[in-house]
């Protein structure tokens, strides 16, 4: 793998910063309010968003670990010697394991983004029916549309264009969605095969990692904007029914 490729992807991953205690409401030196069950919707929403953000932080940590493991393996970046029918070595097999781990976890972050929007924008979609792609498509048009959903949907619907070499590559999300669906419903995309069940040519592992990291960076950027906006609007906010003591002021 060329140093330039490593440096670019590492820079993207390291630029994503999660703050695990961002939603903590302190009450005393080492204590904080874990949760409150309330009839006040704003209070319930705050702690729901807090729980989602904790999940995001956990997923982000796992993605960073998988990336560190994959990037440490000397993966060829050039396609000059690439042969999809060549035997996979043990090191690359390990790299594929970690990269596919990233692919799955990034898809969860996209669902977390939809969950956050559902609460923050009060769209009230049933959690059991909430799917990232359908959600942003539905709220990117019509009377119930909002600009953030339109921006996200534009990215989700972006088409692949392999003729463009500039970063970020177009169609990352579409490529990864197809790859992930193939992992769960068809022949493994990490194995080249030709049969009546389908034709599959294994992509270079570095190619898959590149697309996964760029998609991770994009969803993290959306999450950062949404969370920061919400926290800015709730500075010095306390749950319904709680008041600051003179000691806290």
Secondary structure, DSSP 8 states (H G I E B T S, - for coil): --HHHHHHHHHHHHH----TTTT--B-SSS-B------S-HHHHHHHHHHHHHHHHHHHHHHHHHHHHHHHTS-----STT--TTS---HHHHHHHHHHHHHHHHHHHHHHHHHHHHHHHTT----GGG--HHHHHHHTTSSTT--HHHHHHHHHHT----TT--SSS-TTHHHHHHHHHHHHHHSS-TTS-EEETTEEE----HHHHHHHHHHHHHHHHHHHHHHHHHHHHHTTT---TT----TTT-
